[in-house]
Amino acid sequence: MADEQLRYTLRTNRELFQKFRYVAEYEGRSANKKIEQYLKRTVQQFEEKHGKINTNE
């Protein structure tokens, strides 16, 4: 069974990420889970406007 978890390196400003991590921890999430929430919301909003994205192409 293939690993469905994708590992991705994010390059960003250190201070910005430290603040982001603070916000995530304040909300009871890890920075990784907070990023995942943003990704899900962004895709959902896009698909609501433009239709389902086919990833099999």
N, C-alpha and C positions, 0 to 999 in steps of 0.2 A: 504494500500500500504506500503510495507516494505521500510525502509530507505536504499537507495543504497550507502550511504556514510559510509565507514568504518573508525572507529576511532582507531588509532594505536599509542602507546607510543614509542617514539624513545629515546633510551639512547645513548648518545654520549658525547664526550669531550666538555666541556663548551666553551673553547676558539675557537675550530674548528667551533662550531655551530654559535658563534657570528660572525666569519668571513664569514661563509656561509650566514647568514642573511644579512650582509653588501652587499655581492655580489648580492643577490636576490633583495634587495631594490634598488641597483644601476641600475639593469636591469628593475626596475618598477614592480617587483613581490613580493608577500609575500614569506616567506620561505616555506610555505606549497605548494604554486603553483609551486615553483621552484623544490621541491621534486617530485611533481606530474609530472612535465615535464621529470625529470630523469627516473621515473618509466615507463612512456609511451615510451620513447626512448629506454630503455633497453628491454622492452617486444617486441617492434617493431623489433629491431635488432635481437633478439633471434628468433622470428617467421620467419623472412626473411631467416635465416640460417637453422632452424630446422623444420619449418612448424608451422601451427596454433596450439595454445595450447587449448585443450578442458578443460574447467573448470567445466563441468557437471559430472565429474567422482567422 
